[in-house]
Amino acid sequence: MLESQGALDTDQIQLLLFKDNVLHTTRRRLKKLVDVKKIKRDRISINEPYFYYLDKKPGQIEHVLGVSWIYTWVCTSLSNTMQLHSFEREVVHKTLRPDALICVKSLWSNSFSFFYGEFNIVESGHDFAEKVKRYNDFYSSGEYLKMWWVPLAQRFPIIRVVTTGRIDSLLKKITKENVNNLEFQVFSLEQVKEECLHGSSSSCGLRA
């Protein structure tokens, strides 16, 4: 899991692998793995939980952990009739580089749903409007028709954005650049954590 996701923090690992155990048990098991040098750990600040990785600490660690929250959100939101088929990070579509391409399989109908996942750190100063423009250019060019998922998809993937900032501010930027009316859905990081930790929030989750 660490190999595929790059890094996960204690809370995420607890939710993904040790949900029925108390947090103290998770911490103890992870420390044992650190002590025998199977994994490594660090943290962004003393107020943040440890994050864990294998060999080399990933760059842009706050962004990596943000995408890991999207991964955790997907995994913990799936019903018994759904299965995570794939979660590809940093996929490359020429000028567009989505943070994640997510594929969920319905075990009931044997069909697939596709989503793009984006993690937006407002404090980074990056203008998300540019990312919206690139999604629209990718769609307008028809390049997406060459993607492996097109024969399995019923539509162009929904783009689900998790942000550290205000939802309404980000929606305004998206609306301005979304000339093809692609479906963007925006959630706050707090909403995502709430749904992961407590199974409920004001969002619709990734169950669609």
C-alpha positions, 0 to 999 in steps of 0.5 A: 500500500505504501509502495502504491500510494507513496505515503500514508499517515497514521489516521489513514492507515488506521482507517484502511487496515486497522479500523477495528483496533484502537489507535494506540494499537495501530501506532504500536504496530507501526512503530515496530515496523519502523524499529526493524527498518521495514518502513520509515516515518516522519511528520510535517509538524509536531501537531500532525500525525506521523506519515510512513513511507518505504525508502525515499521520502516523497516530494511535495509530501502535503500534496501526496498525503492529500491524495492519500486522503482521497484514496482513503475516502474512496476505500472507506466509502465503497458499499458491499456491492462495489470494489476499487478496481484501480487508483492511478496517481499522477496519470499523464494525458499530454498537458494534463496531469490529474492527481488520480484516475479512479475506477470503481467496479459494481459487483452487482452489474459488472459495470465500471465508474470512473472519476478523476481526483484532484487535491487542491492546496490553496496555500500553495498559490497554484491557480486551479483555474489553469487545471480546469482549462487543461481538463477542458482542452483535453476534452475538446481535443478528443484525446480522451477517446484514446484512453484505455477506460473509454470502452468501459466508461459510460461518460467522461469521468466526474472530476472530484476536487478536495480542497483545503480552502473555501468551496464557494471560491473554488467553484467560481474559478471552475465555473469561469473556465469550464466551457464544456460543462464538465462535471466538477464536484468540490469537497473540503478536506474537513468533509472528507476526513469527517466522512472517513473517520465517522462515516458521515458528512454533508458531502455525497461521498464517492458512492455515486 
